[in-house]
Amino acid sequence: MSLPTRLHWGPDNRYDLADNGDTAVMYERVIREAVTAQDLADHLDADTLQRLWHHLIIPREVRDQWQARFPELDTSQDGALP
């Protein structure tokens, strides 16, 4: 999977979605850089987001805003990255 330049402007914008670590990094980037709801819809999957949520490294304010909008994220399991 490759992200568009507006979301990832580095030299390698490819992510291996079969690798949970790579997927988590991609989700972090999309959450931080997306400017439209369409960017989010195009690159995030609800089930994957919920599974990885507690492993994502995102600013506390962003996490709080997402959890306020999507309370189901706060109930996802914590623990080792699957």
HUWO-V483937 format. One record per backbone hydrogen bond with DSSP energy under -0.5 kcal/mol. NH is the residue of the N-H (numbers start at 1). CO is the residue of the C=O. If there is no record, write none. Layout:
BEGIN
nh=NH co=CO
nh=NH co=CO
END
This chain:
BEGIN
nh=3 co=13
nh=7 co=4
nh=8 co=4
nh=13 co=11
nh=15 co=1
nh=17 co=15
nh=19 co=16
nh=20 co=18
nh=23 co=19
nh=24 co=20
nh=25 co=21
nh=26 co=22
nh=27 co=23
nh=28 co=24
nh=29 co=25
nh=30 co=26
nh=31 co=27
nh=32 co=28
nh=33 co=29
nh=34 co=30
nh=40 co=36
nh=41 co=37
nh=42 co=38
nh=43 co=39
nh=44 co=40
nh=49 co=45
nh=50 co=46
nh=51 co=47
nh=52 co=48
nh=53 co=49
nh=55 co=52
nh=56 co=52
nh=56 co=53
nh=58 co=56
nh=63 co=59
nh=64 co=60
nh=65 co=61
nh=66 co=62
nh=67 co=63
nh=68 co=64
nh=69 co=65
nh=70 co=66
nh=73 co=70
nh=74 co=71
nh=75 co=71
nh=75 co=72
nh=76 co=73
END
